[in-house]
Amino acid sequence: MNSTLVIGSQFGDEGKGKIVDYLAEKADCVVRYQGGNNAGHTVVVNGKIFKLHLLPSGTIRKKNSFIGAGVALDPRVLKQEIASLEKEGIKVNLHIDPRCHIVLPYHNIIDIGKEEALKEKNIGTTRRGMGPCYSDRASRIGIRFDDLVAEKRFKEKLDWNFPYYVDLCKKVLGKTFDFTQEEVFQEYVSLGKEFKKYLTDVSIAVNNCLDKGKNVLFEGAQGTLLDNDFGTYPFVTSSHPTSGAATTGVGVAPQKLKTVIGIVKAYTTRVGAGPFPTELKGEEANTLRNAGNEFGTTTGRPRRVGWLDLPLLRLSNRLNGFTELTITKLDVLSGMKKLFIADSYTLEGNKVFEFPYANHLVEKVTPNYVEFEGFTLEEKNKENLREKGFSALPYTAKKYLSFIENKINVPIKMVSFGAERNDLLKK
């Protein structure tokens, strides 16, 4: 393994958490490089469901876990997550980079206020404060983990930021705070003291691991099409879920990242607003959504669902440089008589194979579908798969997978056919 990067290839919710958890068995450490608690990873182990929002998925395997500089860290959420794992007897071996920017209560208020002000034009954020936190970073007024663990420095920064945001929220967004500066100070100083033991220069630590030949697993949040630059802007996240962000989000050189695994859900889902060319509606959508339990880990919101989109995956592959693919939730398609994959679009009378660069173009496309015969994966089939592996898949399922592999020109190395940790086929 040495260095492996796990990337969501679509709009997020591809099942990265399960794959990271599986790969973490042979990893020495797992590193989170971007995003915050506005997304979640669900891992199922022996029927027990773990929902993580900040901690790397490898934490469940009690691996050394690192939170890199590119993460927006809400210490209130982190405290809850650590407590929930410790309650299950899982010791958290955590290291947090001092450069992480901290989510504060006023970031949540700003996030809510902006969404409400946009009315029907709202982006559909999770309202967890990520955008305002990353805005502070870009504006160079953010409070970082290094500040949080130093009471005097934290007070100095809060003394400036808090009154500024009280004024801004009241005058621009019409929002008032139901907490005082002193209350925030006391709560966060306490959190800073509790978490100071985790302070680590993650860039140095991870580079040392790589230089010593240790196995390092990198994970992000969200998916490629939510990238702040190359996604369906403005219906995107506030960071970069793509492979290049792992280098800046952790502080490692690009050439140290060897294997890049693209996680591809066997169909497509999306949470929140934004274009979705292959989206299904009505009863067909409800059937697929319920079969896949497509409801957000963080918000519980129903996910929008649709057929697999290859122009979208071509963009994702171009941006990330996948060395292999993992297909997840293949079992969700079980029992459907007909399946469809969009291999191209028709855009203004022309056939195109690439995902357009702007929403006003994406909204004009008509998907061109290839039809496939469905397959069935009943529980008895799954037992056979566990025993015999990839060869035991139905012919029509293999044909579906082979089409994806050939059209994207990246080998499929793993296929997930259930929620449990070991419901995986290695090809």
C-alpha positions as CSV (number, residue, x, y, z in Angstrom):
1,M,0.0,0.0,0.0
2,N,2.5,2.6,1.2
3,S,0.3,5.6,0.2
4,T,-3.3,5.2,-0.9
5,L,-5.8,8.0,-1.5
6,V,-9.6,7.3,-1.5
7,I,-11.6,9.8,-3.5
8,G,-15.4,10.2,-4.0
9,S,-15.9,10.3,-7.7
10,Q,-19.5,11.7,-7.8
11,F,-21.5,14.1,-5.6
12,G,-20.4,12.5,-2.3
13,D,-22.1,9.6,-0.4
14,E,-20.3,7.0,-2.5
15,G,-19.4,4.8,0.4
16,K,-15.9,6.0,1.0
17,G,-16.1,5.4,4.8
18,K,-16.7,1.7,4.3
19,I,-13.8,1.4,1.9
20,V,-11.4,3.4,4.1
21,D,-12.4,1.2,7.0
22,Y,-11.7,-1.9,5.0
23,L,-8.3,-0.6,3.7
24,A,-7.4,0.6,7.2
25,E,-6.8,-2.9,8.3
26,K,-3.4,-2.9,6.6
27,A,-2.7,0.8,7.1
28,D,-0.4,2.2,9.8
29,C,-2.2,5.5,9.8
30,V,-5.2,7.2,8.3
31,V,-5.2,10.9,7.3
32,R,-8.2,13.2,6.8
33,Y,-7.2,16.1,4.5
34,Q,-10.3,18.4,3.9
35,G,-13.9,19.1,4.7
36,G,-15.6,19.2,8.1
37,N,-18.6,17.8,9.8
38,N,-20.9,18.9,7.0
39,A,-20.4,15.3,5.6
40,G,-20.4,11.9,7.2
41,H,-19.1,8.4,6.8
42,T,-21.1,5.4,7.8
43,V,-19.3,2.2,8.7
44,V,-21.1,-1.1,9.6
45,V,-19.2,-3.6,11.7
46,N,-21.0,-6.8,12.8
47,G,-24.3,-5.0,12.6
48,K,-23.1,-2.0,14.6
49,I,-23.4,1.3,12.8
50,F,-20.7,4.0,13.3
51,K,-21.4,7.4,11.9
52,L,-18.3,9.7,11.7
53,H,-18.2,13.3,10.6
54,L,-14.6,14.4,11.5
55,L,-12.6,11.5,12.7
56,P,-11.0,9.4,9.9
57,S,-12.8,6.1,9.3
58,G,-9.7,4.2,10.3
59,T,-10.3,5.3,13.9
60,I,-12.7,2.4,14.3
61,R,-9.8,0.0,13.7
62,K,-7.8,1.9,16.4
63,K,-5.3,3.2,13.9
64,N,-3.2,6.3,14.3
65,S,-5.5,9.0,12.9
66,F,-4.5,12.4,11.6
67,I,-6.6,15.5,10.9
68,G,-4.7,17.6,8.4
69,A,-4.5,21.4,8.0
70,G,-7.2,21.4,5.3
71,V,-10.0,20.3,7.7
72,A,-12.5,22.7,9.2
73,L,-12.7,21.5,12.7
74,D,-15.7,21.9,15.0
75,P,-14.4,20.9,18.4
76,R,-17.9,20.5,19.8
77,V,-18.6,17.8,17.3
78,L,-15.2,16.2,17.7
79,K,-15.8,15.9,21.5
80,Q,-19.1,14.0,20.8
81,E,-17.5,11.7,18.3
82,I,-14.6,10.7,20.6
83,A,-17.0,10.1,23.5
84,S,-19.3,7.9,21.3
85,L,-16.3,5.7,20.2
86,E,-14.8,5.5,23.7
87,K,-18.3,4.3,24.9
88,E,-17.9,1.4,22.5
89,G,-14.4,0.6,23.9
90,I,-12.5,2.2,21.0
91,K,-9.4,4.2,22.0
92,V,-8.9,7.2,19.8
93,N,-5.2,7.7,18.7
94,L,-5.7,11.2,17.3
95,H,-3.3,13.9,16.0
96,I,-4.5,17.3,14.9
97,D,-2.6,19.8,12.8
98,P,-2.2,23.3,14.4
99,R,-3.2,24.9,11.1
100,C,-6.7,23.5,11.1
101,H,-9.3,26.2,11.1
102,I,-11.9,26.1,13.9
103,V,-15.7,26.3,13.4
104,L,-17.2,28.7,16.0
105,P,-20.9,29.1,16.9
106,Y,-21.2,32.3,14.8
107,H,-20.2,30.4,11.7
108,N,-23.4,28.3,12.1
109,I,-25.5,31.5,12.4
110,I,-24.0,33.0,9.3
111,D,-24.5,29.8,7.3
112,I,-28.2,29.7,8.3
113,G,-28.7,33.4,7.7
114,K,-27.2,33.3,4.2
115,E,-29.3,30.3,3.2
116,E,-32.4,32.0,4.4
117,A,-31.5,35.3,2.7
118,L,-31.1,33.5,-0.6
119,K,-34.6,32.0,-0.3
120,E,-35.4,29.8,-3.3
121,K,-31.8,30.4,-4.6
122,N,-30.2,28.8,-1.6
123,I,-27.4,26.4,-2.2
124,G,-28.7,23.7,0.2
125,T,-25.8,23.6,2.6
126,T,-25.9,21.4,5.7
127,R,-25.8,24.7,7.8
128,R,-22.9,23.4,9.8
129,G,-20.8,26.5,9.3
130,M,-18.2,25.2,6.8
131,G,-18.5,28.0,4.2
132,P,-18.1,30.8,6.8
133,C,-15.2,29.0,8.4
134,Y,-13.4,28.6,5.1
135,S,-14.3,32.2,4.2
136,D,-12.5,33.3,7.4
137,R,-9.5,31.3,6.3
138,A,-9.4,32.9,2.9
139,S,-10.0,36.4,4.5
140,R,-7.1,35.7,6.9
141,I,-9.1,36.3,10.0
142,G,-9.7,32.7,11.0
143,I,-9.0,31.1,14.3
144,R,-6.8,27.9,14.1
145,F,-6.3,24.9,16.3
146,D,-3.0,26.4,17.4
147,D,-5.0,29.4,18.7
148,L,-7.6,27.3,20.4
149,V,-5.1,25.5,22.6
150,A,-3.5,28.8,23.7
151,E,-6.0,30.6,26.0
152,K,-4.4,34.1,25.7
153,R,-4.1,34.0,21.9
154,F,-7.6,32.6,21.5
155,K,-9.0,35.4,23.7
156,E,-7.2,38.1,21.5
157,K,-8.6,36.7,18.3
158,L,-12.1,36.2,19.7
159,D,-12.1,39.7,21.0
160,W,-11.8,41.0,17.5
161,N,-13.9,38.4,15.6
162,F,-16.9,38.1,17.9
163,P,-18.0,41.8,17.9
164,Y,-17.4,42.0,14.1
165,Y,-19.8,39.1,13.5
166,V,-22.4,40.3,16.0
167,D,-22.5,43.5,14.0
168,L,-22.5,41.8,10.6
169,C,-25.2,39.3,11.4
170,K,-27.5,41.9,12.9
171,K,-27.1,44.5,10.1
172,V,-26.8,42.2,7.0
173,L,-28.6,39.0,7.9
174,G,-31.0,40.2,10.6
175,K,-29.7,37.5,13.0
176,T,-28.9,37.8,16.6
177,F,-26.9,35.4,18.8
178,D,-28.4,33.4,21.7
179,F,-24.9,33.1,23.2
180,T,-22.4,35.6,24.6
181,Q,-18.8,36.1,23.8
182,E,-17.9,34.9,27.3
183,E,-19.9,31.8,26.9
184,V,-18.1,30.9,23.7
185,F,-14.8,31.7,25.3
186,Q,-15.4,29.5,28.3
187,E,-16.7,26.6,26.2
188,Y,-13.9,26.7,23.6
189,V,-11.1,27.3,26.1
190,S,-12.2,24.2,27.9
191,L,-12.2,22.3,24.6
192,G,-8.8,23.6,23.8
193,K,-7.4,22.4,27.1
194,E,-8.9,19.0,26.5
195,F,-7.6,18.6,23.0
196,K,-4.2,20.2,23.4
197,K,-2.7,16.7,23.8
198,Y,-3.6,16.0,20.1
199,L,-1.6,18.9,18.8
200,T,0.8,17.5,16.1
201,D,2.5,18.9,13.1
202,V,0.7,16.5,10.8
203,S,2.8,17.4,7.7
204,I,6.0,16.4,9.5
205,A,4.5,13.3,11.1
206,V,2.9,11.9,7.8
207,N,6.0,12.6,5.8
208,N,8.0,10.7,8.3
209,C,5.6,7.8,8.0
210,L,5.9,7.8,4.2
211,D,9.7,8.1,4.3
212,K,9.9,5.1,6.6
213,G,7.8,3.0,4.2
214,K,4.8,2.9,6.4
215,N,1.3,2.4,4.9
216,V,-0.6,5.7,4.9
217,L,-4.3,6.0,3.9
218,F,-5.6,9.4,2.9
219,E,-9.4,10.2,3.0
220,G,-11.5,13.2,2.3
221,A,-15.1,14.2,2.5
222,Q,-17.7,14.9,-0.2
223,G,-17.2,14.0,-3.9
224,T,-15.4,15.4,-6.9
225,L,-18.4,17.2,-8.4
226,L,-18.6,19.3,-5.2
227,D,-15.1,20.6,-5.7
228,N,-15.1,24.4,-5.1
229,D,-13.5,25.0,-8.5
230,F,-14.3,22.1,-10.8
231,G,-17.7,21.0,-9.4
232,T,-21.1,22.3,-10.2
233,Y,-20.4,25.8,-8.7
234,P,-22.0,27.4,-6.8
235,F,-23.7,24.2,-5.7
236,V,-20.5,22.8,-4.2
237,T,-18.7,22.5,-0.9
238,S,-16.2,25.1,0.4
239,S,-13.1,23.0,-0.1
240,H,-11.5,20.6,-2.6
241,P,-12.4,16.9,-2.4
242,T,-10.1,16.1,-5.3
243,S,-6.7,14.3,-5.1
244,G,-4.6,17.4,-5.4
245,A,-6.1,18.8,-2.2
246,A,-4.5,15.9,-0.3
247,T,-1.1,17.4,-0.9
248,T,-2.1,20.9,0.4
249,G,-4.5,19.6,3.0
250,V,-1.9,17.5,4.7
251,G,1.4,19.0,3.5
252,V,3.0,16.2,1.4
253,A,4.5,16.3,-2.1
254,P,2.3,15.0,-5.0
255,Q,4.8,12.4,-6.0
256,K,4.4,10.7,-2.6
257,L,0.8,9.7,-3.5
258,K,1.0,6.4,-5.3
259,T,-2.5,4.8,-5.5
260,V,-5.6,6.8,-6.2
261,I,-8.9,4.9,-5.7
262,G,-12.0,6.3,-7.2
263,I,-15.1,5.3,-5.3
264,V,-18.1,4.9,-7.7
265,K,-21.6,4.2,-6.5
266,A,-23.3,1.8,-9.0
267,Y,-25.8,4.6,-9.6
268,T,-25.7,8.4,-8.8
269,T,-27.0,10.4,-5.8
270,R,-26.9,14.0,-4.8
271,V,-27.9,16.0,-1.7
272,G,-29.0,19.6,-2.0
273,A,-29.5,21.8,-5.0
274,G,-27.6,21.8,-8.3
275,P,-27.8,20.1,-11.7
276,F,-28.2,16.4,-11.9
277,P,-28.5,15.2,-15.6
278,T,-29.5,11.5,-14.8
279,E,-31.9,12.3,-12.0
280,L,-34.9,10.1,-11.6
281,K,-38.3,11.3,-10.3
282,G,-41.5,9.8,-8.9
283,E,-41.9,6.1,-7.9
284,E,-38.8,5.0,-9.8
285,A,-36.7,7.4,-7.7
286,N,-38.5,6.3,-4.4
287,T,-37.8,2.7,-5.1
288,L,-34.1,3.3,-5.7
289,R,-33.8,5.7,-2.8
290,N,-35.4,3.3,-0.3
291,A,-33.5,0.3,-1.6
292,G,-30.2,2.1,-1.1
293,N,-31.3,3.8,2.2
294,E,-30.3,7.1,0.5
295,F,-30.7,9.5,3.4
296,G,-27.9,11.8,4.5
297,T,-25.6,10.7,7.3
298,T,-25.3,14.3,8.7
299,T,-28.7,15.7,8.0
300,G,-31.0,12.8,7.3
301,R,-32.2,14.5,4.1
302,P,-33.5,12.3,1.3
303,R,-30.9,12.1,-1.4
304,R,-31.7,12.7,-5.0
305,V,-31.1,9.6,-7.1
306,G,-30.4,8.7,-10.7
307,W,-28.6,6.4,-13.2
308,L,-24.9,6.2,-13.4
309,D,-23.3,9.1,-15.4
310,L,-20.1,8.4,-17.3
311,P,-19.4,11.9,-18.6
312,L,-19.4,12.9,-14.9
313,L,-17.0,10.0,-14.2
314,R,-14.7,11.0,-17.0
315,L,-14.4,14.5,-15.5
316,S,-13.7,12.9,-12.1
317,N,-11.0,10.7,-13.6
318,R,-9.4,13.6,-15.4
319,L,-9.1,15.6,-12.2
320,N,-8.0,12.9,-9.9
321,G,-6.0,10.5,-12.0
322,F,-7.6,7.3,-10.7
323,T,-5.3,4.2,-10.7
324,E,-8.3,2.0,-9.9
325,L,-12.0,2.0,-9.2
326,T,-14.2,0.5,-6.5
327,I,-17.9,0.1,-7.2
328,T,-20.2,0.4,-4.2
329,K,-23.8,-0.5,-3.6
330,L,-24.1,-2.9,-6.5
331,D,-26.6,-4.8,-4.4
332,V,-29.0,-1.9,-4.4
333,L,-29.7,-2.4,-8.2
334,S,-30.7,-6.0,-7.5
335,G,-34.1,-7.0,-8.7
336,M,-34.5,-4.2,-11.3
337,K,-35.5,-5.6,-14.7
338,K,-33.7,-2.9,-16.7
339,L,-30.7,-0.7,-15.8
340,F,-29.3,2.3,-17.6
341,I,-26.0,4.1,-17.9
342,A,-25.5,7.5,-19.5
343,D,-22.5,7.1,-21.8
344,S,-22.8,10.6,-23.4
345,Y,-25.0,13.7,-23.6
346,T,-26.7,15.6,-26.4
347,L,-25.9,19.3,-25.9
348,E,-27.4,21.8,-28.4
349,G,-27.6,19.2,-31.1
350,N,-24.2,17.7,-30.5
351,K,-23.1,14.5,-28.9
352,V,-20.6,15.1,-26.1
353,F,-18.8,12.6,-23.9
354,E,-17.4,15.1,-21.3
355,F,-19.2,16.9,-18.4
356,P,-19.7,20.6,-19.3
357,Y,-17.7,23.2,-17.4
358,A,-20.7,25.3,-16.3
359,N,-24.2,24.7,-14.9
360,H,-26.0,26.7,-17.6
361,L,-24.6,24.1,-20.0
362,V,-25.2,21.1,-17.8
363,E,-28.8,22.1,-17.4
364,K,-29.2,21.8,-21.2
365,V,-27.9,18.3,-21.7
366,T,-30.0,15.3,-22.5
367,P,-28.4,12.0,-21.4
368,N,-27.9,9.2,-24.0
369,Y,-28.5,5.9,-22.2
370,V,-27.2,2.4,-22.8
371,E,-29.7,-0.2,-21.5
372,F,-28.6,-3.3,-19.5
373,E,-30.5,-6.4,-18.4
374,G,-30.9,-6.4,-14.6
375,F,-29.6,-8.9,-12.1
376,T,-30.5,-10.4,-8.8
377,L,-28.4,-10.7,-5.7
378,E,-30.4,-12.4,-3.1
379,E,-29.0,-13.4,0.3
380,K,-28.1,-16.9,-0.9
381,N,-26.2,-15.2,-3.8
382,K,-24.3,-13.1,-1.4
383,E,-23.1,-16.1,0.6
384,N,-21.9,-17.6,-2.7
385,L,-20.1,-14.3,-3.4
386,R,-18.4,-14.4,-0.1
387,E,-17.1,-17.9,-0.7
388,K,-16.2,-17.7,-4.4
389,G,-15.6,-14.1,-5.0
390,F,-16.0,-12.0,-8.2
391,S,-16.5,-15.1,-10.4
392,A,-19.8,-15.8,-8.7
393,L,-21.4,-12.5,-9.8
394,P,-24.3,-13.0,-12.3
395,Y,-23.3,-12.5,-15.9
396,T,-25.5,-9.4,-16.4
397,A,-23.8,-7.8,-13.3
398,K,-20.4,-8.5,-14.8
399,K,-21.5,-7.0,-18.1
400,Y,-22.7,-3.8,-16.3
401,L,-19.3,-3.5,-14.5
402,S,-17.2,-4.3,-17.6
403,F,-19.0,-1.5,-19.5
404,I,-18.0,1.0,-16.8
405,E,-14.4,-0.2,-16.7
406,N,-13.9,-0.1,-20.5
407,K,-15.5,3.3,-20.9
408,I,-13.6,5.0,-18.1
409,N,-10.4,3.0,-19.0
410,V,-9.6,2.4,-15.3
411,P,-9.6,-1.1,-13.8
412,I,-12.2,-2.0,-11.3
413,K,-10.4,-3.7,-8.4
414,M,-13.1,-4.0,-5.8
415,V,-16.9,-4.3,-5.7
416,S,-19.1,-3.7,-2.6
417,F,-22.3,-5.8,-2.5
418,G,-23.6,-5.0,1.1
419,A,-23.3,-2.7,4.0
420,E,-21.1,-4.9,6.2
421,R,-17.3,-4.4,6.3
422,N,-16.5,-7.6,4.5
423,D,-19.2,-7.5,1.9
424,L,-16.5,-6.8,-0.7
425,L,-15.2,-8.6,-3.8
426,K,-11.6,-8.2,-4.9
427,K,-11.1,-8.6,-8.6
